[in-house]
Amino acid sequence: MAAAAESVWIVDQSLAGGAGAADMTFNRQLVFWSIAFVVFFAALWLLREILLPFVAGLGLAYLFDPLANRLERLGLSRALATITIVGSFVLVVVFLGVLLTPILIGQLIGLADNMPGYASKVQSVIADPGRPWLAKILGVSPADGDVGELVKQATGGMAVFMRSLWSGGQALLSIVSLLVVTPVVAFYLLWDWNRMIATIEGWLPRRQAPTIRALAMEVNAAIAGFLRGQTGICLILASLYAIGYTMIGLNYGLLIGVGTGLVSFIPYVGTLTSLVVALSVAVAQFWPNWVPIVMLLCICAVLQFVEGYVLAPNLVGRVVGLHPVWLIFALVAFGYLFGFVGLLIAVPLAAAIGVLVRFALRRYLASPVYTGEEPHSP
């Protein structure tokens, strides 16, 4: 009996020691990864002014990696596939830049020059005593000068927003660096993408490696589903909006249409902001001829229907896992903290955080803390 009791005591002490060692290992890993995340975000914040070409190159490599893998399966070497993809991309960008940049810059300068006149025209339309219902809908009072203040705040807010993006993305000031460094970074990252992934997998802690791989696959599905799909949607919408606005004769229709398609990357907010700009220009240009204004609204309604019921379900899908409110918050928060670079990294980081939060929630719902059940003994 004494020998049996002593054996049980030894086993209990061994189990307790094993549990204590496991707890210590978990605590050390938690501290290590917490410090790593803090250092990562601190480095992003400190280097935010020079990161744009590298983040853009990383994004291009991520977008083109599936195409490179497909070309490898067709018999091309990784180097040849990378040269083909990056070279084709550079040629397309140069061609579109030579073709469209002078037009877009000219329209941008013209829109900036005419913005005060457009604002005055919109102000006079809203303040017209013959249409008091319009001022009531907008909640302004022409007699008190609220219309002028509204227009002033709107134009001032737009200027502040543009200045914040410019000052937050100082790499934009070095356009040569952006155009030269980005393709080079994209080339080398795309060439070494599979080797980099294998190397990073080799750094994972062995015991948690399967869980981390599963989470990484979930993060990749969310990022790929949104970025690759939404990029296609933005390009398609930019083309359709530009064609539609130009066909109805809207001043600076090409610029406003391209901008509308590109800012649709930000759900709801981007599209609504662009609609306000396009509608303001249309009112200032066409009023009192309401037919082109109605046509512009019809174009926006049709393209919103196409985006919501044709493009998004087929290109993005319904398994992305990024709620629009969470996505908007991430874009605003990271844009505020890191400027233009923050807008580029907001979606991947939001997707990763969302996956980690859902994983933690699943663990919580399965834990004794939530169920109230005692853990089973091993």
C-alpha positions as CSV (number, residue, x, y, z in Angstrom):
1,M,0.0,0.0,0.0
2,A,2.8,2.4,0.9
3,A,4.6,1.7,-2.4
4,A,1.3,2.2,-4.4
5,A,0.7,5.5,-2.6
6,E,4.2,6.6,-3.3
7,S,3.8,5.8,-7.0
8,V,0.6,7.8,-7.2
9,W,2.3,10.7,-5.5
10,I,5.1,10.6,-8.0
11,V,2.7,10.5,-11.0
12,D,0.7,13.4,-9.6
13,Q,3.9,15.4,-9.1
14,S,5.0,14.6,-12.7
15,L,1.7,15.7,-14.1
16,A,1.8,18.9,-12.1
17,G,5.3,19.6,-13.2
18,G,4.3,19.0,-16.9
19,A,1.4,21.3,-16.6
20,G,3.5,23.9,-15.0
21,A,6.1,23.6,-17.7
22,A,3.4,23.9,-20.4
23,D,2.1,27.1,-18.7
24,M,5.5,28.6,-18.6
25,T,6.1,27.8,-22.3
26,F,2.8,29.4,-23.2
27,N,3.5,32.5,-21.2
28,R,6.9,32.9,-22.8
29,Q,5.5,32.5,-26.3
30,L,2.7,35.0,-25.4
31,V,5.2,37.6,-24.2
32,F,7.5,37.0,-27.3
33,W,4.7,37.4,-29.9
34,S,3.3,40.4,-28.0
35,I,6.7,42.1,-28.2
36,A,7.0,41.1,-31.8
37,F,3.7,42.7,-32.7
38,V,4.5,45.9,-30.8
39,V,7.9,46.1,-32.6
40,F,6.3,45.5,-36.0
41,F,3.7,48.3,-35.6
42,A,6.4,50.6,-34.2
43,A,8.6,50.0,-37.2
44,L,5.6,50.6,-39.6
45,W,4.9,53.9,-37.9
46,L,8.6,55.0,-37.9
47,L,9.2,54.0,-41.5
48,R,5.8,55.0,-42.9
49,E,7.3,57.8,-45.1
50,I,9.4,55.4,-47.1
51,L,7.4,52.2,-47.2
52,L,5.1,53.0,-50.1
53,P,7.2,51.4,-52.9
54,F,7.9,48.3,-50.8
55,V,4.3,47.8,-49.7
56,A,3.1,48.3,-53.3
57,G,5.7,45.8,-54.6
58,L,4.6,43.3,-51.9
59,G,1.0,43.8,-52.9
60,L,1.8,43.2,-56.6
61,A,3.8,40.1,-55.8
62,Y,0.9,38.7,-53.7
63,L,-1.6,39.5,-56.4
64,F,0.5,37.9,-59.2
65,D,1.7,34.8,-57.3
66,P,-1.2,32.5,-58.4
67,L,-0.5,33.5,-62.0
68,A,3.2,32.7,-61.6
69,N,2.3,29.3,-60.1
70,R,0.0,28.6,-63.1
71,L,2.7,29.5,-65.6
72,E,5.1,27.2,-63.7
73,R,2.6,24.4,-64.1
74,L,2.5,25.1,-67.8
75,G,6.3,24.5,-68.0
76,L,7.9,27.9,-67.5
77,S,10.6,28.4,-64.9
78,R,9.9,30.6,-62.0
79,A,12.4,33.2,-63.2
80,L,10.8,33.3,-66.7
81,A,7.3,33.4,-65.3
82,T,8.3,36.3,-63.1
83,I,10.0,38.2,-65.9
84,T,6.9,37.7,-68.1
85,I,4.4,38.9,-65.5
86,V,6.3,41.9,-64.2
87,G,7.4,42.9,-67.7
88,S,3.9,42.8,-69.0
89,F,2.6,44.7,-66.0
90,V,5.2,47.5,-66.5
91,L,4.4,47.7,-70.3
92,V,0.7,48.1,-69.5
93,V,1.3,50.7,-66.9
94,V,3.6,52.7,-69.2
95,F,1.1,52.5,-72.0
96,L,-1.8,53.6,-69.9
97,G,0.3,56.3,-68.3
98,V,1.4,57.8,-71.6
99,L,-2.2,57.6,-72.9
100,L,-4.2,58.8,-69.9
101,T,-1.9,60.7,-67.6
102,P,-1.8,63.9,-69.6
103,I,-5.6,63.9,-69.9
104,L,-6.2,63.1,-66.2
105,I,-3.7,65.8,-65.1
106,G,-5.3,68.3,-67.4
107,Q,-8.7,67.5,-66.0
108,L,-7.5,67.6,-62.4
109,I,-6.0,71.0,-62.9
110,G,-9.2,72.2,-64.6
111,L,-11.4,70.8,-61.9
112,A,-9.3,72.5,-59.2
113,D,-9.5,75.8,-61.0
114,N,-13.2,75.6,-61.6
115,M,-14.1,74.3,-58.1
116,P,-14.9,77.7,-56.6
117,G,-17.2,78.5,-59.5
118,Y,-19.0,75.1,-59.2
119,A,-19.3,75.7,-55.4
120,S,-20.9,79.1,-56.1
121,K,-23.3,77.7,-58.7
122,V,-24.4,74.9,-56.3
123,Q,-24.8,77.4,-53.5
124,S,-27.0,79.6,-55.7
125,V,-29.1,76.6,-56.7
126,I,-29.7,75.5,-53.1
127,A,-30.3,79.1,-51.9
128,D,-32.8,79.9,-54.7
129,P,-36.0,81.2,-53.0
130,G,-38.1,79.5,-55.7
131,R,-37.0,76.1,-54.3
132,P,-37.2,76.4,-50.5
133,W,-37.9,72.6,-50.3
134,L,-34.3,71.9,-51.4
135,A,-32.8,73.9,-48.5
136,K,-35.2,72.2,-46.1
137,I,-34.1,68.8,-47.3
138,L,-30.4,69.7,-46.8
139,G,-31.2,71.3,-43.4
140,V,-29.8,74.7,-44.2
141,S,-31.2,78.2,-44.1
142,P,-30.2,80.6,-47.0
143,A,-31.2,83.7,-44.9
144,D,-28.7,82.8,-42.2
145,G,-25.8,82.1,-44.6
146,D,-25.9,78.4,-43.8
147,V,-25.5,77.4,-47.4
148,G,-22.3,79.3,-47.8
149,E,-20.9,77.8,-44.6
150,L,-22.0,74.3,-45.9
151,V,-20.1,74.7,-49.2
152,K,-17.1,76.2,-47.4
153,Q,-16.9,73.3,-45.0
154,A,-17.3,70.8,-47.8
155,T,-14.5,72.3,-49.9
156,G,-12.3,72.9,-46.9
157,G,-12.8,69.3,-45.7
158,M,-11.9,67.9,-49.1
159,A,-8.7,70.1,-49.1
160,V,-7.8,68.9,-45.6
161,F,-8.3,65.3,-46.6
162,M,-6.1,65.6,-49.7
163,R,-3.4,67.3,-47.7
164,S,-3.5,64.6,-45.0
165,L,-3.1,61.9,-47.6
166,W,-0.2,63.8,-49.3
167,S,1.6,64.6,-46.0
168,G,1.0,61.1,-44.7
169,G,2.4,59.5,-47.8
170,Q,5.7,61.3,-48.3
171,A,6.8,58.6,-50.7
172,L,4.4,60.1,-53.2
173,L,6.7,63.1,-53.4
174,S,9.3,60.8,-54.9
175,I,7.4,59.5,-57.9
176,V,10.6,58.2,-59.6
177,S,11.2,56.1,-56.5
178,L,7.7,54.7,-56.7
179,L,7.8,53.9,-60.4
180,V,11.3,52.4,-60.2
181,V,11.5,50.6,-56.9
182,T,8.0,49.0,-56.9
183,P,8.6,46.8,-60.0
184,V,12.0,45.8,-58.7
185,V,10.6,44.8,-55.3
186,A,7.7,43.0,-56.9
187,F,10.1,41.1,-59.2
188,Y,12.3,39.8,-56.4
189,L,9.5,39.0,-54.1
190,L,7.5,37.2,-56.8
191,W,10.6,35.2,-57.8
192,D,11.3,34.1,-54.2
193,W,7.7,33.9,-53.0
194,N,7.5,30.2,-52.5
195,R,11.0,30.0,-50.9
196,M,10.0,32.8,-48.5
197,I,6.8,31.1,-47.4
198,A,8.8,27.8,-46.8
199,T,11.4,29.7,-44.8
200,I,8.7,31.4,-42.6
201,E,7.0,28.1,-42.0
202,G,10.3,26.8,-40.8
203,W,10.4,29.5,-38.1
204,L,7.0,28.5,-36.6
205,P,7.1,26.9,-33.1
206,R,6.7,23.2,-33.7
207,R,3.9,22.5,-31.3
208,Q,1.7,25.4,-32.6
209,A,2.7,25.1,-36.3
210,P,-0.5,23.2,-37.5
211,T,-2.8,25.8,-35.8
212,I,-0.8,28.7,-37.2
213,R,-0.9,27.2,-40.7
214,A,-4.6,26.8,-40.5
215,L,-5.0,30.4,-39.3
216,A,-2.7,31.6,-42.1
217,M,-4.7,29.8,-44.7
218,E,-7.9,31.4,-43.3
219,V,-6.2,34.9,-43.4
220,N,-5.0,34.2,-47.0
221,A,-8.5,33.2,-48.1
222,A,-9.9,36.5,-46.7
223,I,-7.2,38.7,-48.1
224,A,-7.1,37.0,-51.5
225,G,-10.9,37.0,-51.8
226,F,-11.1,40.7,-51.1
227,L,-7.9,42.2,-52.6
228,R,-7.9,40.2,-55.9
229,G,-11.7,40.4,-56.3
230,Q,-12.0,44.1,-55.3
231,T,-9.1,45.1,-57.5
232,G,-11.0,43.7,-60.5
233,I,-14.2,45.4,-59.4
234,C,-12.4,48.7,-59.0
235,L,-10.9,48.5,-62.5
236,I,-14.2,47.5,-64.1
237,L,-16.2,50.2,-62.3
238,A,-13.5,52.8,-63.2
239,S,-13.9,52.0,-66.9
240,L,-17.7,51.9,-66.8
241,Y,-18.1,55.1,-64.7
242,A,-15.6,57.0,-67.0
243,I,-17.4,55.9,-70.1
244,G,-20.9,56.7,-68.7
245,Y,-19.9,60.1,-67.4
246,T,-18.1,61.0,-70.6
247,M,-21.1,59.9,-72.8
248,I,-23.5,62.3,-71.0
249,G,-21.0,65.1,-71.5
250,L,-20.1,65.7,-67.8
251,N,-17.1,68.0,-67.4
252,Y,-14.0,66.1,-66.3
253,G,-16.1,62.9,-66.7
254,L,-13.0,60.8,-67.3
255,L,-11.3,61.9,-64.1
256,I,-14.4,61.7,-61.9
257,G,-15.3,58.3,-63.4
258,V,-11.9,56.8,-62.8
259,G,-11.8,58.2,-59.3
260,T,-15.2,56.9,-58.6
261,G,-14.2,53.4,-59.6
262,L,-11.0,53.5,-57.6
263,V,-12.4,54.8,-54.4
264,S,-15.1,52.1,-54.5
265,F,-12.4,50.1,-52.8
266,I,-13.8,51.7,-49.6
267,P,-17.3,50.3,-49.3
268,Y,-20.2,52.8,-49.3
269,V,-18.2,55.8,-48.1
270,G,-16.0,56.0,-51.3
271,T,-18.9,55.5,-53.6
272,L,-21.1,58.0,-51.7
273,T,-18.3,60.6,-51.7
274,S,-17.8,60.3,-55.4
275,L,-21.5,60.5,-56.1
276,V,-21.6,63.8,-54.2
277,V,-18.7,65.2,-56.3
278,A,-20.2,64.0,-59.6
279,L,-23.7,65.3,-58.7
280,S,-22.3,68.7,-57.7
281,V,-20.4,69.1,-61.0
282,A,-23.5,67.9,-62.9
283,V,-25.8,70.4,-61.1
284,A,-23.3,73.3,-61.7
285,Q,-22.9,72.4,-65.3
286,F,-26.3,71.4,-66.5
287,W,-28.9,73.2,-64.3
288,P,-31.7,73.9,-65.1
289,N,-31.5,71.1,-67.6
290,W,-32.4,68.1,-65.4
291,V,-32.1,65.4,-68.0
292,P,-28.3,64.9,-67.8
293,I,-28.5,65.0,-64.0
294,V,-31.2,62.2,-64.0
295,M,-29.0,60.2,-66.5
296,L,-26.0,60.5,-64.1
297,L,-28.1,59.2,-61.2
298,C,-29.3,56.4,-63.4
299,I,-25.7,55.5,-64.3
300,C,-24.8,55.4,-60.6
301,A,-27.9,53.3,-59.7
302,V,-27.2,50.8,-62.6
303,L,-23.5,50.4,-61.8
304,Q,-24.3,50.0,-58.1
305,F,-26.7,47.2,-59.0
306,V,-24.0,45.6,-61.2
307,E,-21.4,45.8,-58.4
308,G,-23.7,44.4,-55.7
309,Y,-25.4,41.6,-57.6
310,V,-23.0,40.7,-60.4
311,L,-19.4,41.7,-59.8
312,A,-19.1,41.3,-56.0
313,P,-20.7,37.8,-55.8
314,N,-18.6,36.5,-58.6
315,L,-15.2,38.2,-58.0
316,V,-15.2,38.6,-54.2
317,G,-17.6,36.0,-53.0
318,R,-19.4,35.8,-49.7
319,V,-16.8,34.0,-47.6
320,V,-14.4,36.9,-47.2
321,G,-15.3,37.5,-43.6
322,L,-14.7,41.2,-43.5
323,H,-17.8,43.2,-42.3
324,P,-18.1,46.5,-44.1
325,V,-18.1,48.5,-40.8
326,W,-14.9,46.8,-39.6
327,L,-13.4,47.4,-43.0
328,I,-14.3,51.1,-43.0
329,F,-12.9,51.5,-39.5
330,A,-9.7,49.8,-40.4
331,L,-9.2,52.0,-43.5
332,V,-9.9,55.2,-41.6
333,A,-7.7,54.2,-38.6
334,F,-4.7,52.9,-40.5
335,G,-5.0,55.8,-43.0
336,Y,-4.9,58.2,-40.0
337,L,-1.9,56.5,-38.4
338,F,0.2,55.7,-41.5
339,G,-1.1,57.9,-44.2
340,F,-1.4,56.5,-47.8
341,V,0.6,53.4,-46.8
342,G,-2.0,52.7,-44.1
343,L,-4.7,52.5,-46.7
344,L,-2.7,49.9,-48.5
345,I,-2.1,47.7,-45.5
346,A,-5.5,48.2,-43.8
347,V,-7.3,45.4,-45.5
348,P,-4.6,42.7,-44.9
349,L,-4.2,43.7,-41.3
350,A,-8.0,43.9,-40.8
351,A,-8.4,40.4,-42.3
352,A,-5.7,39.0,-40.1
353,I,-7.1,40.6,-36.9
354,G,-10.6,39.4,-37.8
355,V,-9.3,35.8,-38.2
356,L,-7.5,35.9,-34.9
357,V,-10.5,37.4,-33.1
358,R,-12.8,34.7,-34.5
359,F,-10.2,32.0,-33.5
360,A,-10.1,33.4,-30.0
361,L,-13.8,33.5,-29.8
362,R,-14.1,29.9,-30.9
363,R,-11.6,28.9,-28.2
364,Y,-13.5,30.9,-25.6
365,L,-16.9,29.3,-26.5
366,A,-15.3,25.9,-26.1
367,S,-13.5,26.7,-22.9
368,P,-14.7,26.0,-19.3
369,V,-14.8,29.8,-18.8
370,Y,-17.8,29.9,-21.1
371,T,-19.4,26.5,-20.5
372,G,-18.9,26.4,-16.8
373,E,-17.7,22.8,-17.0
374,E,-14.7,21.5,-15.2
375,P,-11.8,20.5,-17.6
376,H,-11.4,16.7,-18.0
377,S,-8.4,15.2,-16.4
378,P,-5.8,13.7,-18.9
